[in-house]
Amino acid sequence: MLLLLKLVHFLAFSIAVGASLANVIAGKRLAPLMPEGAASVIPFRARLGQIATICLIALWLSGLALVATTHGAGLWSNGWFLLKIALVLALTAVSAILNLAAIKANKTGTPPDPQRMMKLGVAGHALALSIVVAAVVTFA
């Protein structure tokens, strides 16, 4: 069971970071073409965002299960672990903001501000890298 939880956790992280990085790269390349030239790619970018969000949910579930089954309550007194959780909460907030902007854009037909979306995407990656550092220090 522990092996399966770790596998889900690491795969979900890898897929989430890959999908969101692909989205950021696509956004940078498409920015000069907005909105007319990029219209056909918008659904693809939305799907990448959905994949990253599903993986973030899988990360939460597998991470909580890993903590509950392997480390117990003592982990909550570890400062690095608390930092990791704070960063995960911040990443979750960034993801929620991105998703809400995409949902609004889908309903109104008006694309979200590309610069804001790009900044949020870059912030998400910075948070993801910070989470890895905090996790490595926590569990080393």
C-alpha positions, 0 to 999 in steps of 0.5 A: 500500500505504501509503495502504491501511495508513493507511486501515485504521489510522485506520478501525480507531481510529475504529470502536474508539473509537466502539464503546467509547464507545457501550458506556460510554454504554450502561453509564451509562444502564443501570446503574440498571436492572441486572441485570433491566432491562438483560438484553436489552442485554447481548448488544449491549454484548458485541458492541460490545466484540468490535468494539472488540477486533477493531479493536484487533487491526487497529490493532496489525497495521496500526501494525506494518506502517506502522512497518516500511514507512515509518519503520524502526528509527530510530523506536524511539529516539523518546521520544514513539513509545516513550510511544505504544507504552507507552500502546498496551500499557496499552490492550491490557491494559485491553481484555484485562481487559474481555474476560476479564470479559465471557467469565467473565460469559458462562460463569457467567451473572453479569454483571461488576461494572458499576462496575469495567467502567465504570472500565476503559472510562473508562481505555481512553478516556483511554488512547486520547486519550493515544495520539492526542496521542503519535502526533501529536507523534511523527509531526508 
